[in-house]
Amino acid sequence: MKHLVFATVLGIAALAAPLARSQTTTIMGAKIPFSFVVGEHRLPPGDYQVTLDSALGTLKLLSRQSGEEAMALSTARETRSREEHSGKLTFHRYGEDHFLRAIWFPGRTEGRVLGRSKAEQELARRLGPAEKVDITPRVR
């Protein structure tokens, strides 16, 4: 009977571990000095808190000025062969328009990539390749 209870507890723990790990949220902050587009929404310059739910791949931007959630969207996972030491938010710039393209978290090889919006696709067709702009975040 003891072996059955132990095996049951061990089985539940093994099933619960991935669930607990999958709910991990990564948080960092960034001061973004220009207005930028995320998905189909334009956001003003400012101080933002960035969170990622690793299990769902959901990225959230919280405006630190208003305290309101500025944006929540799904992202695609991308992996590099080396760690991103300080982390970065990568924007594509076309003229004065900036589009959030990727977020790389400090000390990890995993990053999150956002799809190109219709507006970015149109600017890329008209203006050619984007200039890459990186912002170094503050880790929380």
PyMOL CGO cylinders between C-alpha atoms (Angstrom):
from pymol import cmd
from pymol.cgo import CYLINDER

trace = [
    CYLINDER, 0.00, 0.00, 0.00, 2.86, 2.39, 0.87, 0.3, 1, 1, 1, 1, 1, 1,
    CYLINDER, 2.86, 2.39, 0.87, 4.40, 1.74, -2.55, 0.3, 1, 1, 1, 1, 1, 1,
    CYLINDER, 4.40, 1.74, -2.55, 1.11, 2.53, -4.28, 0.3, 1, 1, 1, 1, 1, 1,
    CYLINDER, 1.11, 2.53, -4.28, 0.70, 5.84, -2.40, 0.3, 1, 1, 1, 1, 1, 1,
    CYLINDER, 0.70, 5.84, -2.40, 4.34, 6.75, -3.07, 0.3, 1, 1, 1, 1, 1, 1,
    CYLINDER, 4.34, 6.75, -3.07, 3.98, 5.93, -6.78, 0.3, 1, 1, 1, 1, 1, 1,
    CYLINDER, 3.98, 5.93, -6.78, 0.77, 7.99, -6.98, 0.3, 1, 1, 1, 1, 1, 1,
    CYLINDER, 0.77, 7.99, -6.98, 2.38, 11.00, -5.27, 0.3, 1, 1, 1, 1, 1, 1,
    CYLINDER, 2.38, 11.00, -5.27, 5.44, 10.68, -7.49, 0.3, 1, 1, 1, 1, 1, 1,
    CYLINDER, 5.44, 10.68, -7.49, 3.22, 10.52, -10.58, 0.3, 1, 1, 1, 1, 1, 1,
    CYLINDER, 3.22, 10.52, -10.58, 1.26, 13.62, -9.57, 0.3, 1, 1, 1, 1, 1, 1,
    CYLINDER, 1.26, 13.62, -9.57, 4.50, 15.51, -8.86, 0.3, 1, 1, 1, 1, 1, 1,
    CYLINDER, 4.50, 15.51, -8.86, 5.87, 14.52, -12.26, 0.3, 1, 1, 1, 1, 1, 1,
    CYLINDER, 5.87, 14.52, -12.26, 2.73, 15.79, -13.98, 0.3, 1, 1, 1, 1, 1, 1,
    CYLINDER, 2.73, 15.79, -13.98, 2.58, 19.01, -11.95, 0.3, 1, 1, 1, 1, 1, 1,
    CYLINDER, 2.58, 19.01, -11.95, 6.23, 20.02, -12.50, 0.3, 1, 1, 1, 1, 1, 1,
    CYLINDER, 6.23, 20.02, -12.50, 5.83, 20.96, -16.19, 0.3, 1, 1, 1, 1, 1, 1,
    CYLINDER, 5.83, 20.96, -16.19, 2.65, 22.89, -15.38, 0.3, 1, 1, 1, 1, 1, 1,
    CYLINDER, 2.65, 22.89, -15.38, 4.39, 24.91, -12.68, 0.3, 1, 1, 1, 1, 1, 1,
    CYLINDER, 4.39, 24.91, -12.68, 7.36, 25.57, -14.92, 0.3, 1, 1, 1, 1, 1, 1,
    CYLINDER, 7.36, 25.57, -14.92, 5.12, 26.46, -17.87, 0.3, 1, 1, 1, 1, 1, 1,
    CYLINDER, 5.12, 26.46, -17.87, 3.55, 29.31, -15.94, 0.3, 1, 1, 1, 1, 1, 1,
    CYLINDER, 3.55, 29.31, -15.94, 6.89, 31.05, -15.50, 0.3, 1, 1, 1, 1, 1, 1,
    CYLINDER, 6.89, 31.05, -15.50, 6.70, 34.75, -16.25, 0.3, 1, 1, 1, 1, 1, 1,
    CYLINDER, 6.70, 34.75, -16.25, 9.75, 36.74, -17.19, 0.3, 1, 1, 1, 1, 1, 1,
    CYLINDER, 9.75, 36.74, -17.19, 9.70, 40.45, -16.36, 0.3, 1, 1, 1, 1, 1, 1,
    CYLINDER, 9.70, 40.45, -16.36, 11.92, 43.30, -17.48, 0.3, 1, 1, 1, 1, 1, 1,
    CYLINDER, 11.92, 43.30, -17.48, 11.51, 47.01, -18.03, 0.3, 1, 1, 1, 1, 1, 1,
    CYLINDER, 11.51, 47.01, -18.03, 12.52, 49.28, -20.86, 0.3, 1, 1, 1, 1, 1, 1,
    CYLINDER, 12.52, 49.28, -20.86, 12.44, 53.00, -21.54, 0.3, 1, 1, 1, 1, 1, 1,
    CYLINDER, 12.44, 53.00, -21.54, 11.52, 53.39, -25.18, 0.3, 1, 1, 1, 1, 1, 1,
    CYLINDER, 11.52, 53.39, -25.18, 12.35, 56.89, -26.47, 0.3, 1, 1, 1, 1, 1, 1,
    CYLINDER, 12.35, 56.89, -26.47, 10.15, 56.80, -29.59, 0.3, 1, 1, 1, 1, 1, 1,
    CYLINDER, 10.15, 56.80, -29.59, 6.59, 55.87, -30.51, 0.3, 1, 1, 1, 1, 1, 1,
    CYLINDER, 6.59, 55.87, -30.51, 6.36, 52.35, -31.89, 0.3, 1, 1, 1, 1, 1, 1,
    CYLINDER, 6.36, 52.35, -31.89, 3.96, 49.84, -33.37, 0.3, 1, 1, 1, 1, 1, 1,
    CYLINDER, 3.96, 49.84, -33.37, 3.10, 46.47, -31.84, 0.3, 1, 1, 1, 1, 1, 1,
    CYLINDER, 3.10, 46.47, -31.84, 0.77, 44.39, -33.95, 0.3, 1, 1, 1, 1, 1, 1,
    CYLINDER, 0.77, 44.39, -33.95, -1.68, 46.93, -35.34, 0.3, 1, 1, 1, 1, 1, 1,
    CYLINDER, -1.68, 46.93, -35.34, -1.38, 49.39, -32.40, 0.3, 1, 1, 1, 1, 1, 1,
    CYLINDER, -1.38, 49.39, -32.40, 0.82, 52.47, -32.10, 0.3, 1, 1, 1, 1, 1, 1,
    CYLINDER, 0.82, 52.47, -32.10, 2.17, 53.10, -28.59, 0.3, 1, 1, 1, 1, 1, 1,
    CYLINDER, 2.17, 53.10, -28.59, 3.72, 56.32, -27.29, 0.3, 1, 1, 1, 1, 1, 1,
    CYLINDER, 3.72, 56.32, -27.29, 7.30, 56.67, -26.06, 0.3, 1, 1, 1, 1, 1, 1,
    CYLINDER, 7.30, 56.67, -26.06, 7.66, 55.80, -22.41, 0.3, 1, 1, 1, 1, 1, 1,
    CYLINDER, 7.66, 55.80, -22.41, 8.67, 53.40, -19.70, 0.3, 1, 1, 1, 1, 1, 1,
    CYLINDER, 8.67, 53.40, -19.70, 7.22, 49.90, -20.21, 0.3, 1, 1, 1, 1, 1, 1,
    CYLINDER, 7.22, 49.90, -20.21, 7.20, 46.71, -18.21, 0.3, 1, 1, 1, 1, 1, 1,
    CYLINDER, 7.20, 46.71, -18.21, 7.54, 43.62, -20.42, 0.3, 1, 1, 1, 1, 1, 1,
    CYLINDER, 7.54, 43.62, -20.42, 6.24, 40.25, -19.24, 0.3, 1, 1, 1, 1, 1, 1,
    CYLINDER, 6.24, 40.25, -19.24, 6.27, 36.91, -20.98, 0.3, 1, 1, 1, 1, 1, 1,
    CYLINDER, 6.27, 36.91, -20.98, 4.24, 33.84, -20.09, 0.3, 1, 1, 1, 1, 1, 1,
    CYLINDER, 4.24, 33.84, -20.09, 6.60, 31.15, -21.39, 0.3, 1, 1, 1, 1, 1, 1,
    CYLINDER, 6.60, 31.15, -21.39, 3.92, 28.47, -21.59, 0.3, 1, 1, 1, 1, 1, 1,
    CYLINDER, 3.92, 28.47, -21.59, 1.54, 30.46, -23.74, 0.3, 1, 1, 1, 1, 1, 1,
    CYLINDER, 1.54, 30.46, -23.74, 4.11, 32.60, -25.53, 0.3, 1, 1, 1, 1, 1, 1,
    CYLINDER, 4.11, 32.60, -25.53, 2.04, 35.63, -24.54, 0.3, 1, 1, 1, 1, 1, 1,
    CYLINDER, 2.04, 35.63, -24.54, 3.87, 38.92, -24.38, 0.3, 1, 1, 1, 1, 1, 1,
    CYLINDER, 3.87, 38.92, -24.38, 2.42, 41.82, -22.37, 0.3, 1, 1, 1, 1, 1, 1,
    CYLINDER, 2.42, 41.82, -22.37, 3.50, 45.44, -22.33, 0.3, 1, 1, 1, 1, 1, 1,
    CYLINDER, 3.50, 45.44, -22.33, 2.41, 47.52, -19.34, 0.3, 1, 1, 1, 1, 1, 1,
    CYLINDER, 2.41, 47.52, -19.34, 2.75, 51.29, -19.48, 0.3, 1, 1, 1, 1, 1, 1,
    CYLINDER, 2.75, 51.29, -19.48, 4.47, 52.39, -16.27, 0.3, 1, 1, 1, 1, 1, 1,
    CYLINDER, 4.47, 52.39, -16.27, 3.08, 55.91, -16.70, 0.3, 1, 1, 1, 1, 1, 1,
    CYLINDER, 3.08, 55.91, -16.70, -0.59, 54.90, -16.75, 0.3, 1, 1, 1, 1, 1, 1,
    CYLINDER, -0.59, 54.90, -16.75, -0.30, 51.51, -15.07, 0.3, 1, 1, 1, 1, 1, 1,
    CYLINDER, -0.30, 51.51, -15.07, -2.50, 50.07, -17.80, 0.3, 1, 1, 1, 1, 1, 1,
    CYLINDER, -2.50, 50.07, -17.80, -1.79, 47.11, -20.01, 0.3, 1, 1, 1, 1, 1, 1,
    CYLINDER, -1.79, 47.11, -20.01, -0.75, 48.59, -23.32, 0.3, 1, 1, 1, 1, 1, 1,
    CYLINDER, -0.75, 48.59, -23.32, -0.70, 45.38, -25.33, 0.3, 1, 1, 1, 1, 1, 1,
    CYLINDER, -0.70, 45.38, -25.33, -0.95, 41.60, -25.05, 0.3, 1, 1, 1, 1, 1, 1,
    CYLINDER, -0.95, 41.60, -25.05, -0.18, 39.32, -27.97, 0.3, 1, 1, 1, 1, 1, 1,
    CYLINDER, -0.18, 39.32, -27.97, 1.14, 35.93, -28.97, 0.3, 1, 1, 1, 1, 1, 1,
    CYLINDER, 1.14, 35.93, -28.97, 4.70, 35.52, -30.16, 0.3, 1, 1, 1, 1, 1, 1,
    CYLINDER, 4.70, 35.52, -30.16, 6.84, 32.86, -31.80, 0.3, 1, 1, 1, 1, 1, 1,
    CYLINDER, 6.84, 32.86, -31.80, 9.79, 31.31, -29.99, 0.3, 1, 1, 1, 1, 1, 1,
    CYLINDER, 9.79, 31.31, -29.99, 13.25, 31.68, -31.50, 0.3, 1, 1, 1, 1, 1, 1,
    CYLINDER, 13.25, 31.68, -31.50, 16.50, 30.20, -30.23, 0.3, 1, 1, 1, 1, 1, 1,
    CYLINDER, 16.50, 30.20, -30.23, 20.10, 31.32, -30.68, 0.3, 1, 1, 1, 1, 1, 1,
    CYLINDER, 20.10, 31.32, -30.68, 23.25, 29.33, -30.11, 0.3, 1, 1, 1, 1, 1, 1,
    CYLINDER, 23.25, 29.33, -30.11, 24.58, 31.81, -27.53, 0.3, 1, 1, 1, 1, 1, 1,
    CYLINDER, 24.58, 31.81, -27.53, 23.02, 33.62, -24.59, 0.3, 1, 1, 1, 1, 1, 1,
    CYLINDER, 23.02, 33.62, -24.59, 21.89, 37.21, -24.89, 0.3, 1, 1, 1, 1, 1, 1,
    CYLINDER, 21.89, 37.21, -24.89, 23.88, 38.68, -21.98, 0.3, 1, 1, 1, 1, 1, 1,
    CYLINDER, 23.88, 38.68, -21.98, 21.97, 41.90, -21.30, 0.3, 1, 1, 1, 1, 1, 1,
    CYLINDER, 21.97, 41.90, -21.30, 18.83, 41.18, -23.29, 0.3, 1, 1, 1, 1, 1, 1,
    CYLINDER, 18.83, 41.18, -23.29, 17.34, 43.54, -25.84, 0.3, 1, 1, 1, 1, 1, 1,
    CYLINDER, 17.34, 43.54, -25.84, 14.20, 44.74, -27.54, 0.3, 1, 1, 1, 1, 1, 1,
    CYLINDER, 14.20, 44.74, -27.54, 14.70, 44.85, -31.29, 0.3, 1, 1, 1, 1, 1, 1,
    CYLINDER, 14.70, 44.85, -31.29, 12.77, 47.31, -33.44, 0.3, 1, 1, 1, 1, 1, 1,
    CYLINDER, 12.77, 47.31, -33.44, 12.63, 47.67, -37.20, 0.3, 1, 1, 1, 1, 1, 1,
    CYLINDER, 12.63, 47.67, -37.20, 12.81, 51.30, -38.31, 0.3, 1, 1, 1, 1, 1, 1,
    CYLINDER, 12.81, 51.30, -38.31, 11.50, 52.66, -41.60, 0.3, 1, 1, 1, 1, 1, 1,
    CYLINDER, 11.50, 52.66, -41.60, 11.99, 56.44, -41.63, 0.3, 1, 1, 1, 1, 1, 1,
    CYLINDER, 11.99, 56.44, -41.63, 10.39, 57.61, -38.37, 0.3, 1, 1, 1, 1, 1, 1,
    CYLINDER, 10.39, 57.61, -38.37, 8.25, 54.50, -37.89, 0.3, 1, 1, 1, 1, 1, 1,
    CYLINDER, 8.25, 54.50, -37.89, 9.43, 51.84, -35.41, 0.3, 1, 1, 1, 1, 1, 1,
    CYLINDER, 9.43, 51.84, -35.41, 7.99, 48.33, -35.17, 0.3, 1, 1, 1, 1, 1, 1,
    CYLINDER, 7.99, 48.33, -35.17, 8.69, 46.01, -32.22, 0.3, 1, 1, 1, 1, 1, 1,
    CYLINDER, 8.69, 46.01, -32.22, 10.11, 42.88, -33.85, 0.3, 1, 1, 1, 1, 1, 1,
    CYLINDER, 10.11, 42.88, -33.85, 11.76, 40.74, -31.14, 0.3, 1, 1, 1, 1, 1, 1,
    CYLINDER, 11.76, 40.74, -31.14, 12.52, 40.50, -27.45, 0.3, 1, 1, 1, 1, 1, 1,
    CYLINDER, 12.52, 40.50, -27.45, 15.59, 38.71, -26.13, 0.3, 1, 1, 1, 1, 1, 1,
    CYLINDER, 15.59, 38.71, -26.13, 15.76, 38.02, -22.40, 0.3, 1, 1, 1, 1, 1, 1,
    CYLINDER, 15.76, 38.02, -22.40, 19.00, 38.37, -20.42, 0.3, 1, 1, 1, 1, 1, 1,
    CYLINDER, 19.00, 38.37, -20.42, 20.98, 35.20, -19.80, 0.3, 1, 1, 1, 1, 1, 1,
    CYLINDER, 20.98, 35.20, -19.80, 18.88, 33.08, -22.16, 0.3, 1, 1, 1, 1, 1, 1,
    CYLINDER, 18.88, 33.08, -22.16, 19.24, 31.67, -25.64, 0.3, 1, 1, 1, 1, 1, 1,
    CYLINDER, 19.24, 31.67, -25.64, 15.48, 31.97, -26.17, 0.3, 1, 1, 1, 1, 1, 1,
    CYLINDER, 15.48, 31.97, -26.17, 13.80, 35.05, -27.55, 0.3, 1, 1, 1, 1, 1, 1,
    CYLINDER, 13.80, 35.05, -27.55, 10.32, 35.92, -28.75, 0.3, 1, 1, 1, 1, 1, 1,
    CYLINDER, 10.32, 35.92, -28.75, 9.63, 37.19, -32.27, 0.3, 1, 1, 1, 1, 1, 1,
    CYLINDER, 9.63, 37.19, -32.27, 6.58, 39.16, -33.34, 0.3, 1, 1, 1, 1, 1, 1,
    CYLINDER, 6.58, 39.16, -33.34, 5.02, 38.87, -36.75, 0.3, 1, 1, 1, 1, 1, 1,
    CYLINDER, 5.02, 38.87, -36.75, 5.20, 41.74, -39.23, 0.3, 1, 1, 1, 1, 1, 1,
    CYLINDER, 5.20, 41.74, -39.23, 2.06, 43.86, -39.34, 0.3, 1, 1, 1, 1, 1, 1,
    CYLINDER, 2.06, 43.86, -39.34, 0.42, 44.91, -42.60, 0.3, 1, 1, 1, 1, 1, 1,
    CYLINDER, 0.42, 44.91, -42.60, 1.76, 48.44, -42.08, 0.3, 1, 1, 1, 1, 1, 1,
    CYLINDER, 1.76, 48.44, -42.08, 5.33, 47.15, -41.68, 0.3, 1, 1, 1, 1, 1, 1,
    CYLINDER, 5.33, 47.15, -41.68, 5.00, 44.92, -44.73, 0.3, 1, 1, 1, 1, 1, 1,
    CYLINDER, 5.00, 44.92, -44.73, 3.81, 47.88, -46.81, 0.3, 1, 1, 1, 1, 1, 1,
    CYLINDER, 3.81, 47.88, -46.81, 6.69, 50.11, -45.63, 0.3, 1, 1, 1, 1, 1, 1,
    CYLINDER, 6.69, 50.11, -45.63, 9.18, 47.34, -46.36, 0.3, 1, 1, 1, 1, 1, 1,
    CYLINDER, 9.18, 47.34, -46.36, 7.84, 47.04, -49.91, 0.3, 1, 1, 1, 1, 1, 1,
    CYLINDER, 7.84, 47.04, -49.91, 8.06, 50.81, -50.45, 0.3, 1, 1, 1, 1, 1, 1,
    CYLINDER, 8.06, 50.81, -50.45, 11.27, 51.66, -48.56, 0.3, 1, 1, 1, 1, 1, 1,
    CYLINDER, 11.27, 51.66, -48.56, 13.30, 48.46, -48.64, 0.3, 1, 1, 1, 1, 1, 1,
    CYLINDER, 13.30, 48.46, -48.64, 15.03, 46.76, -45.71, 0.3, 1, 1, 1, 1, 1, 1,
    CYLINDER, 15.03, 46.76, -45.71, 14.54, 48.11, -42.20, 0.3, 1, 1, 1, 1, 1, 1,
    CYLINDER, 14.54, 48.11, -42.20, 17.23, 49.57, -39.99, 0.3, 1, 1, 1, 1, 1, 1,
    CYLINDER, 17.23, 49.57, -39.99, 17.55, 47.53, -36.79, 0.3, 1, 1, 1, 1, 1, 1,
    CYLINDER, 17.55, 47.53, -36.79, 17.32, 49.47, -33.50, 0.3, 1, 1, 1, 1, 1, 1,
    CYLINDER, 17.32, 49.47, -33.50, 18.08, 47.71, -30.19, 0.3, 1, 1, 1, 1, 1, 1,
    CYLINDER, 18.08, 47.71, -30.19, 17.03, 48.92, -26.72, 0.3, 1, 1, 1, 1, 1, 1,
    CYLINDER, 17.03, 48.92, -26.72, 18.70, 47.37, -23.67, 0.3, 1, 1, 1, 1, 1, 1,
    CYLINDER, 18.70, 47.37, -23.67, 16.14, 46.54, -20.95, 0.3, 1, 1, 1, 1, 1, 1,
    CYLINDER, 16.14, 46.54, -20.95, 16.31, 46.76, -17.18, 0.3, 1, 1, 1, 1, 1, 1,
    CYLINDER, 16.31, 46.76, -17.18, 15.84, 43.38, -15.55, 0.3, 1, 1, 1, 1, 1, 1,
    CYLINDER, 15.84, 43.38, -15.55, 13.33, 43.19, -12.67, 0.3, 1, 1, 1, 1, 1, 1,
]
cmd.load_cgo(trace, "trace")
